[in-house]
Amino acid sequence: MARRVFYSFDYQNDCWRAAMVRNIGAIHRRRPVNDNHWEQVNRGEDDAIKRWIDAQLRHRSCTIVLIGAKTASCRWVRYEIQRSMESRKGLLGIRIHQLMDQNQQTTTAGPNPFESIMLPGGQKLSSVAPTYEPLGVSSVEVYSYISQHLEGWVESAIAARY
């Protein structure tokens, strides 16, 4: 049975790259994780967006933060991480800057959003939530690496919930 996960990402800059990751497994008629319908809420008032995020997180066992160049500064990503922590979801990050976008461009690696979030004991979230840097020189190789490891990363994050 596939895990239901929530994908957190910078919609404005990484929508295309996020869609690639969300569709991993579709070619093989098997999806290692089920996605959320982020397209439905890309515009709206703050309270409506928060309600939508909270509703989406309610039935997810893990949050995957897809980290691009500007993800760490995206306020909704920070909100999604906070809510995931509060509800004890598995939490992990995957760097996606090496995946090509709709213009066949990659981007630069951005800061890890887990570095700027502190846990109640004073340590950084990055000390307990892993961030994966997929191996590969090309976008195709990076995609393949993510595809091969995504399911295992999700299971590890769920097992390591704190």
C-alpha positions as CSV (number, residue, x, y, z in Angstrom):
1,M,0.0,0.0,0.0
2,A,1.4,3.4,-1.0
3,R,2.1,6.0,1.8
4,R,0.2,9.2,1.6
5,V,2.6,12.1,1.7
6,F,2.4,15.8,1.6
7,Y,4.8,17.6,-0.8
8,S,6.0,21.0,0.4
9,F,7.7,23.3,-2.2
10,D,8.1,26.8,-3.5
11,Y,5.1,26.9,-5.9
12,Q,6.3,29.9,-7.8
13,N,9.8,28.6,-8.6
14,D,9.6,24.8,-8.4
15,C,6.2,23.8,-9.6
16,W,7.5,22.0,-12.7
17,R,10.3,20.2,-10.7
18,A,7.8,19.2,-8.0
19,A,5.5,17.8,-10.5
20,M,8.3,15.6,-11.8
21,V,8.9,14.2,-8.3
22,R,5.2,13.8,-7.6
23,N,4.8,11.7,-10.7
24,I,7.6,9.3,-10.0
25,G,6.3,5.8,-10.5
26,A,3.5,6.8,-12.8
27,I,5.3,5.4,-15.9
28,H,5.4,2.0,-14.2
29,R,1.7,2.2,-13.3
30,R,2.9,2.2,-9.7
31,R,3.2,5.3,-7.5
32,P,5.4,4.9,-4.5
33,V,3.6,7.7,-2.7
34,N,0.3,9.5,-3.2
35,D,0.3,13.2,-3.8
36,N,-1.7,16.1,-2.5
37,H,-3.6,18.5,-4.8
38,W,-1.6,21.6,-4.4
39,E,-2.9,23.1,-7.6
40,Q,-6.2,23.8,-6.0
41,V,-4.8,26.4,-3.6
42,N,-2.1,28.4,-5.3
43,R,-4.1,31.6,-4.7
44,G,-6.3,32.6,-1.9
45,E,-6.5,34.3,1.4
46,D,-4.2,33.3,4.2
47,D,-6.8,31.6,6.4
48,A,-8.2,29.6,3.4
49,I,-4.6,28.5,2.5
50,K,-3.9,27.5,6.1
51,R,-7.2,25.5,6.3
52,W,-6.3,23.7,3.0
53,I,-2.8,22.9,4.2
54,D,-4.1,21.6,7.5
55,A,-6.7,19.5,5.8
56,Q,-4.1,18.0,3.4
57,L,-1.7,17.2,6.2
58,R,-4.4,15.5,8.3
59,H,-4.3,12.2,6.4
60,R,-0.6,12.1,5.6
61,S,2.1,10.2,7.3
62,C,5.1,12.1,6.0
63,T,6.0,15.6,4.6
64,I,8.6,15.8,1.8
65,V,10.1,19.2,1.4
66,L,11.3,19.6,-2.2
67,I,14.2,22.0,-1.8
68,G,15.0,24.4,-4.7
69,A,16.8,27.7,-4.8
70,K,14.3,29.8,-2.8
71,T,12.4,27.2,-0.8
72,A,13.8,28.2,2.6
73,S,12.4,31.7,2.2
74,C,8.9,30.6,1.2
75,R,6.5,31.3,4.1
76,W,4.1,28.6,3.2
77,V,6.8,26.0,3.2
78,R,7.8,27.2,6.7
79,Y,4.2,26.9,7.8
80,E,3.9,23.3,6.3
81,I,7.1,22.3,8.1
82,Q,5.8,23.7,11.4
83,R,2.5,22.0,11.1
84,S,4.1,18.7,10.1
85,M,6.3,18.9,13.2
86,E,3.4,19.6,15.5
87,S,1.5,16.6,14.2
88,R,4.5,14.3,14.3
89,K,4.7,13.5,10.6
90,G,7.8,11.9,9.1
91,L,9.8,14.8,7.6
92,L,12.5,14.8,5.0
93,G,14.0,17.1,2.4
94,I,15.1,16.4,-1.2
95,R,17.2,18.8,-3.2
96,I,15.6,19.3,-6.6
97,H,17.7,22.1,-8.1
98,Q,19.4,19.7,-10.6
99,L,16.1,18.7,-12.1
100,M,15.3,20.6,-15.3
101,D,12.3,22.9,-15.4
102,Q,9.8,23.6,-18.3
103,N,12.6,25.7,-20.0
104,Q,15.1,22.9,-19.7
105,Q,17.0,24.8,-17.0
106,T,18.4,23.8,-13.7
107,T,19.0,26.2,-10.9
108,T,21.3,26.8,-7.9
109,A,21.1,24.9,-4.6
110,G,19.3,27.0,-2.0
111,P,19.6,26.9,1.8
112,N,18.2,24.0,3.7
113,P,14.9,25.2,5.3
114,F,15.5,22.8,8.2
115,E,18.6,24.8,9.2
116,S,16.5,27.8,10.3
117,I,13.9,26.0,12.3
118,M,14.6,25.2,16.0
119,L,13.3,22.3,18.0
120,P,12.0,22.8,21.5
121,G,15.3,21.5,23.0
122,G,17.2,24.2,21.1
123,Q,18.7,22.1,18.3
124,K,18.1,22.7,14.6
125,L,15.5,20.6,12.8
126,S,18.2,19.7,10.4
127,S,19.8,17.5,13.1
128,V,16.8,15.1,13.0
129,A,15.2,15.7,9.6
130,P,17.4,14.3,6.8
131,T,17.9,16.2,3.5
132,Y,18.9,14.2,0.5
133,E,21.2,15.4,-2.3
134,P,20.4,13.1,-5.2
135,L,23.4,11.8,-7.1
136,G,23.8,12.3,-10.8
137,V,25.3,14.7,-13.3
138,S,22.2,15.1,-15.5
139,S,18.6,15.8,-14.7
140,V,17.7,12.3,-15.9
141,E,20.2,10.7,-13.5
142,V,19.0,12.8,-10.6
143,Y,15.4,11.9,-11.4
144,S,16.4,8.2,-11.6
145,Y,18.2,8.4,-8.2
146,I,15.2,10.0,-6.6
147,S,12.9,7.4,-8.1
148,Q,15.1,4.6,-6.8
149,H,15.3,5.9,-3.2
150,L,12.1,7.8,-2.6
151,E,10.1,5.0,-1.0
152,G,13.0,4.1,1.3
153,W,13.5,7.7,2.3
154,V,9.8,8.0,3.2
155,E,9.8,4.8,5.3
156,S,12.9,6.0,7.2
157,A,11.4,9.4,7.9
158,I,8.2,7.8,9.2
159,A,10.2,5.4,11.4
160,A,12.3,8.3,12.8
161,R,9.5,10.6,13.8
162,Y,10.3,12.2,17.1
